[in-house]
């Protein structure tokens, strides 16, 4: 142990261990939940660790300095943080106690996982290390982490082994983020492995719930997440434009726009 590490308090070393278990980066709220302390305590510890060069801070989150690929994920957590928080609070209104859920990797789904702590007795299947950290053994919730190849930048598992576990459950809802939503192709994901796992989960779910901020609207990405008609709900923080609304309505997708004041669901009035 070097001199810098010797000066780190016990709780600081514990925080570093938690970050390592969560894949190298996490929201401060999630770190607080795992450690059983307040977010203020986490912020104080993170400040000291940052001064020691052990971690780097982003808005609402922290990542290990030694994780060279961590900024990719932590940067996504920081980007549009307020909007993602609104989306997550609204998505919670679609989930009841006792449901069986699939929750995919992603920055927005990390926010959703934090909100899901308010529900009890869930069964959650996920390929996301962050989701496991937020929900495992909390409030009666059971969490199953898929196997497969671990992609550190994505903080999740992918591949054939992951798909095999996902296929073993019948989901009330599959919750996933995306990289783009467009009127001609639907919901798109950049990572082919993530898109394949998403399709598998949605095929075994009663409802497919897309959670995304409006910055993804009218953009393009490489892979189709799934047949858009398999998606039941899209949760966002700002209404899509008219062309995209028409497409969503044609696919039978219910669009929910977060109310930043009340954090309640507000259905978009789509043109008939």
N, C-alpha and C positions, 0 to 999 in steps of 0.2 A: 504494500500500500504506500503510495507516494505522499509527500507532505501535504499536497492540496487535498487529497482524499482524507487524510487524517483529520483535517480541520472541519470536515463535513459532519454535522450532527447526525445522531442516529436516525431521526425522522427524515433527514435529507437523503441518507443512504436507502431508507425504506422507499422513498419516492422514486429514486433511481431504479430500484428493483421492480417497482410497479410499472414504470414506463417500459422497462425491458420486457416484462410479461405481456404488456399490451402491444408489443411490436415496435416500440421505439418512439411512439407519439400518442398523445391522447388529449382530449379536452380536460381542462382543469376540473370541471364538474365530475367527470368520470374518475379522475384520480382521487378526488375527495371521497367519492362513494366507495371506492375500493379500500382506501386507507381508513375510512370511518372518521374523517375530520372535516372541518368546514372548508369552504373554498378560500376563505381568507387565510387560513393556515397554509393551504397549498400555495397560494400566491406568495406568501412570505417565504416559504421554503424554496420555491422556484426562483425568487429574486436572488437568494443567496447562492443557489446552484448555478445560476446564470453568471453571477460575478466570478464564480470559480471555474467557469468555462465548461461545466458539465452538461448544461442544457441550453437550449435556445427557446425564446418565447415568441409566440404568435398570439394574435387576438383570441383570448379565451382558451388557449392551449399551450402545450409544451412538447418539445421533442428532444431526444438525446443528441448531443452534438456529435457523438461518434457514429451515428447512423447516417451514412452518406446519402441514402435515398430517402430519408425521413422528410426533408423539406417538400417533396412532391406531395405527400399525403397531408402533412401539416399545413402546407400552403392552401390545399383544397379546403381544409377545415376553417381556415381564416377567411377565405374568399366568401363574400355574401353571407357572413355569419348571422346577421340579424334576420335575413330572409329565410335562411335554413331553420333557424329557431322557430319562426312563425309557421313554416311548413310542418315541422315536427309536432308542434302543439296541435295543429289542426288534424294531422294524421292520427293522432291519439284518439280523436273522437270517433274514428272508424273502427276502433279495436275495443272489444269487451273482455272482461275477465274470463279466463278459461280457454281462450282461443289457441289454436295451433297455427303458428306462423313460420314462414320462411323470411329471413331478413338478409339481404345481400350486402356485400361490402360497399363502402362508399362514404363520403363525408356527410351527405345528407342523412343516410341511414344511421350514422353514428349519433346524430342529433335525435333521430327518432328513437333509437335504443334508450337514450337517457330519459325520454318521456315515457317509454313503456314501463319504466320502474313504478309508475303509478298504477299499473294493472297487476292483478294477482293471478297466480296459478296458470300462467301461460306455459305452453310448450313451444320452444323456439329452436328452429334449426337454422344454422347460419354458417357461412364460410368466413366470417369476419372476426378477427381477434378482438376488435374494439367492442363488438356487440356482446361477445362472451364476457368481457370484463365488466360491462355495464349490468348484465342481467343474471349471470349465473348465480343460482341459489339465493336469489333475492325475491322476497314476497311470494314464496311458493313456486316460483318459475323454474322450470327445467330447461336447460340449454344443451343442445347437441351441436358440437363443432364438427364440420365435415373433415374428412381426410383429404389427401391429395397434395399436390405440389404447393408449397408456400411461396407466394410472391411478396417479398418484403415491402416493395413500394406500394402495393395494394393493401397490405396488412390482411391478407386472406389466403384461402386455399382454393385451388382449382384443379380440374382434370377429372379423369374417369372415376377415381375413388370418391371425389366430392359428389359427383352426379349419382353414384350408386346409393349413397346415404340419402340424398335429397329425394330420390324416388321412393323411399320406404315410408314416407309420411303423406297423409292427406291434410292439406292446409285449408284453414278458413281464409287465409290471405297470404299472398306472396308480396312482400314489400321490397321495392327496389328503386334505385336511382337511375339516372341516365346521363348521357353526354349531349343529347340533342332530341328535340321534338319538332317534327315538321309535317306539313299538311299532306305531302305526297307519300312519305314512307313510314310515318308514325314515330314510334319511340326507338331511338338509336343508341348504341353503346360502342365505344371505341375498341375495347378489349374483346377479341373473339372468344376467349375462354369465359369471360364474365357473361357475355351474351348467351353462350351455350348453356351455362348453368341457370341463367335467368329463365330461358325457355323451358328448361326441365322443370323448374319450380312452378312456373305459371300453369303448365299442363296438369299439375297435380293440385291446383288451388281453385277454390270456389271464386275467389276474387283476386285480381291482380291490381296492386296499388302502386302507382308511380309517384314518387316524391321528388320534386325538383323545383329549383328556383326559376324564375321567368327568364333568366339569362340564357337558358338552354333552348328557348323557343326559336324556331326558324333557323336552326343551325343544322349541320350535317355531321355524321360520324359513320364509321366503317360498317357496322353490323346492325342488323335489325334485332331488337331485343326479343320480340315475339310478334305473333299476329296481333295487330291492334285491337281486333274484336275480342281478344282474350283479356283485355285490360278493362277493369270495371271502373276504376277511379284514378283521376290525376289530381294531386294536391300540390298547390303552388301558392305564391304570395301575391301574384298580380295576374289579372285576366289576360288570356291569350287574345291576339287580334282576331278580327272577324273571320278571316280565311282559316286560321287554325281552329277556331271555335267550331266552324262548320264541319271541318274534318273530324274533330273529336266527337261531335254529336252524331255524325254519320256512322262512326264506329261503335256508338253506344257507350261512350266513356263519360261518366259523370265528372265534371270539373268542380273542384272545391278551392275557393280562394280564401286564404287566411285573413282574418280581421286582426290587424296588429294591436288594436286596442282591447278587444274582448277575447282574442285567441279562440274564436269559435268558428264553426264551419259556416260558410256562406256560399250557396250554390250559384254558379254563374247562370244568368238568364241567357240561354243560347237561342239563337234565332230558330223559329220553327219552319 
